Amino acid sequence: MKIELTRENFKAALAALKKARPARVALRAGAGLPGSAEGLAALKAAADLCIERGVPLEIAGIAPCLAPGYARYLKTSPGKSSPCPAAKKCFLAGGCSGIPARHAAQAAAFKPPERGFTDLERCMLAILSAKNGLSTAQVLKAARGLKICSSCSNEGEVFRAAERLIKFGLVAKKYSGGEYLWIKN
């Protein structure tokens, strides 16, 4: 099922998707959608519906900064995008494919949202606020006692959250005694 979401049709398109039982869904952000908070919310609601139902999903025509959390579903067309004027301020830090060509005339609509912290990042900050200079194993042990996040279950998740916090200058890592120690700045 192919659905083109626009500012004018997103409510009807979302309702049609709820009634349908498609084998695959290809969502496409149509004209004006990037500048519409309601339209972007509808795009995310349609994507969430597909994900919940286990329907294979592909999203085209949207920049990653406008759909954080859906990167694995985004389809980008190489060479068919323009650089984003807000790229230097974007939380994706160079990981963006740019503005899809069909939205180039709406470049002003592409204002990367302020990036909030994920649950894992907030959990890491809370743990390091209580006790600084912890090893990865100590962070995992401390995370069991917090109700901030529920998925901090392996070293990879600790490293990913910490590396993002390092980029923001909130956390540092130090290699000592064969392990990394995480330090809140």
Secondary structure, 3 states (H helix, E strand, C coil): CEEEECCCCHHHHHHHHHHCCCCCEEEEECCCHHHCHHHHHHHHHHHHHHHHHCCCEEEECCCHHHCCCCHHHEECCCCCEECCCCHHHCCCCCCCCCEEHHHHHHHHHCCCCCCCCCHHHHHHHHHHHHCCCEEHHHHHHHHCCCCCCCCCCCHHHHHHHHHHHHHCCCEEEEEECCEEEEEEC
